[in-house]
Amino acid sequence: MGRWEVLFETQDGSEWRDHIRRLRASDTQIDWSAVRVDTFCGRTVQPTTFRLSLFVPN
């Protein structure tokens, strides 16, 4: 049991890649096996959104 906690969300692809790169290099406390990456495709109406979430057990 637990929940997904959003760590970072953006609609800018280069900001997304930079943030993930910095996070992997600097934050050694994140358990990357408990991380979820979502890409919500916006198509023509809304921009694509990138979201990084961490599973937090109860």
MARBA-3410 file (N, C-alpha, C, O; in Angstrom, 1 decimal):
58
0.8,-1.2,0.0,0.0,0.0,0.0,0.9,1.2,0.0,2.0,1.3,0.6 ~ 0.4,2.3,-0.7,1.1,3.5,-0.7,0.5,4.4,-1.8,-0.6,4.2,-2.2 ~ 1.3,5.5,-2.1,0.8,6.4,-3.1,1.9,6.9,-4.0,3.1,6.8,-3.6 ~ 1.6,7.5,-5.1,2.6,8.1,-6.0,2.7,9.6,-5.7,1.7,10.3,-5.8 ~ 3.9,10.1,-5.4,4.1,11.5,-5.0,4.8,12.1,-6.2,5.9,11.7,-6.6
4.3,13.2,-6.8,4.9,13.9,-7.9,6.1,14.7,-7.4,6.0,15.5,-6.5 ~ 7.3,14.4,-8.0,8.5,15.1,-7.7,8.8,16.2,-8.6,9.3,17.3,-8.2 ~ 8.4,16.1,-9.9,8.6,17.1,-10.9,7.7,17.0,-12.1,7.4,15.8,-12.5 ~ 7.2,18.1,-12.6,6.3,18.1,-13.8,6.6,19.3,-14.6,6.8,20.4,-14.1 ~ 6.7,19.1,-15.9,6.9,20.3,-16.8,6.3,19.9,-18.2,6.0,18.8,-18.5
6.2,21.0,-19.0,5.8,20.8,-20.4,6.9,21.1,-21.4,6.8,21.2,-22.6 ~ 8.1,21.4,-20.8,9.3,21.7,-21.6,10.2,20.5,-21.6,10.8,20.1,-20.6 ~ 10.4,19.9,-22.8,11.2,18.7,-23.0,12.6,18.9,-22.5,13.2,18.0,-21.9 ~ 13.3,20.0,-22.9,14.7,20.2,-22.5,14.8,20.4,-21.0,15.8,20.0,-20.4 ~ 13.9,21.1,-20.4,13.9,21.3,-18.9,13.7,19.9,-18.3,14.4,19.7,-17.2
12.9,19.1,-18.8,12.7,17.7,-18.3,14.0,16.9,-18.3,14.3,16.4,-17.3 ~ 14.6,16.9,-19.4,15.9,16.1,-19.5,17.0,16.7,-18.6,17.7,15.9,-18.0 ~ 17.1,18.0,-18.5,18.1,18.6,-17.6,17.8,18.3,-16.2,18.7,18.0,-15.4 ~ 16.5,18.4,-15.8,16.2,18.1,-14.4,16.5,16.7,-14.0,17.0,16.4,-12.9 ~ 16.1,15.7,-14.9,16.4,14.3,-14.6,17.9,14.1,-14.5,18.3,13.3,-13.6
18.6,14.6,-15.4,20.1,14.5,-15.4,20.7,15.0,-14.1,21.5,14.3,-13.5 ~ 20.3,16.2,-13.7,20.8,16.8,-12.4,20.4,15.9,-11.2,21.1,15.7,-10.3 ~ 19.1,15.5,-11.2,18.6,14.7,-10.1,19.4,13.4,-10.0,19.7,13.0,-8.9 ~ 19.6,12.7,-11.1,20.4,11.4,-11.0,21.8,11.7,-10.5,22.3,10.8,-9.8 ~ 22.4,12.8,-10.9,23.8,13.1,-10.4,23.9,13.5,-9.0,24.9,13.3,-8.3
22.8,14.2,-8.5,23.0,14.8,-7.2,22.2,14.2,-6.0,22.6,14.2,-4.9 ~ 21.1,13.5,-6.3,20.2,13.0,-5.3,20.4,11.5,-5.2,19.8,10.7,-5.9 ~ 21.3,11.1,-4.3,21.6,9.7,-4.1,20.6,8.9,-3.2,20.7,7.7,-3.0 ~ 19.6,9.7,-2.6,18.6,9.1,-1.7,17.4,8.5,-2.5,16.6,7.8,-1.9 ~ 17.3,8.9,-3.8,16.1,8.4,-4.5,16.3,6.9,-4.9,17.3,6.6,-5.5
15.3,6.1,-4.6,15.3,4.7,-5.1,14.7,4.7,-6.5,13.5,4.7,-6.6 ~ 15.6,4.6,-7.5,15.1,4.8,-8.9,14.3,3.6,-9.3,13.6,3.6,-10.3 ~ 14.3,2.5,-8.5,13.4,1.4,-8.9,11.9,1.7,-8.4,11.0,1.0,-8.8 ~ 11.7,2.7,-7.6,10.4,3.1,-7.2,9.9,4.4,-7.8,9.0,5.1,-7.3 ~ 10.5,4.7,-9.0,10.2,6.0,-9.7,9.4,5.6,-10.9,9.6,4.6,-11.6
8.4,6.5,-11.2,7.6,6.3,-12.4,7.7,7.6,-13.3,7.6,8.7,-12.8 ~ 7.9,7.4,-14.6,7.9,8.5,-15.5,6.7,8.4,-16.4,6.4,7.4,-17.0 ~ 5.9,9.5,-16.4,4.7,9.6,-17.3,4.9,10.6,-18.3,5.4,11.7,-18.0 ~ 4.4,10.4,-19.5,4.4,11.3,-20.6,3.0,11.4,-21.1,2.5,10.5,-21.7 ~ 2.4,12.6,-20.9,1.0,12.8,-21.3,1.0,13.5,-22.6,1.3,14.7,-22.7
0.6,12.8,-23.7,0.6,13.4,-25.0,-0.5,14.4,-25.2,-1.7,14.0,-25.0 ~ -0.2,15.6,-25.5,-1.3,16.6,-25.6,-1.9,16.7,-26.9,-3.0,17.3,-27.1 ~ -1.3,16.2,-27.9,-1.7,16.3,-29.3,-1.8,17.7,-29.7,-0.8,18.5,-29.4 ~ -2.8,18.2,-30.4,-2.8,19.5,-31.0,-3.5,20.5,-30.0,-3.3,21.7,-30.1 ~ -4.3,20.1,-29.1,-5.0,20.9,-28.2,-4.2,21.4,-27.0,-4.2,22.6,-26.6
-3.4,20.5,-26.4,-2.7,20.8,-25.2,-1.2,20.3,-25.4,-1.0,19.4,-26.2 ~ -0.3,21.0,-24.8,1.1,20.5,-24.9,1.4,19.2,-24.1,0.6,18.9,-23.2 ~ 2.4,18.5,-24.6,2.8,17.3,-23.9,3.3,17.6,-22.5,4.1,18.6,-22.3 ~ 3.0,16.8,-21.5,3.4,17.0,-20.1,4.3,15.8,-19.7,3.9,14.7,-20.0 ~ 5.4,16.1,-19.0,6.3,15.1,-18.5,6.2,15.1,-17.0,6.2,16.2,-16.4
6.0,13.9,-16.3,5.9,13.9,-14.9,6.8,12.8,-14.3,6.8,11.7,-14.8 ~ 7.4,13.1,-13.2,8.3,12.2,-12.5,7.6,12.0,-11.1,7.4,13.0,-10.4 ~ 7.3,10.7,-10.8,6.7,10.4,-9.5,7.5,9.4,-8.8,8.1,8.5,-9.4 ~ 7.4,9.4,-7.4,8.1,8.5,-6.6,7.0,7.7,-5.7,6.1,8.4,-5.2 ~ 7.1,6.4,-5.7,6.2,5.6,-4.8,6.6,5.8,-3.4,7.7,5.5,-3.0
5.6,6.2,-2.6,5.9,6.4,-1.1,5.0,5.4,-0.4,3.7,5.5,-0.4 ~ 5.6,4.3,0.2,4.8,3.4,1.0,4.1,4.0,2.2,4.7,4.9,2.8 ~ 3.0,3.4,2.6,2.3,3.9,3.8,3.1,3.5,5.1,2.6,3.8,6.2
END
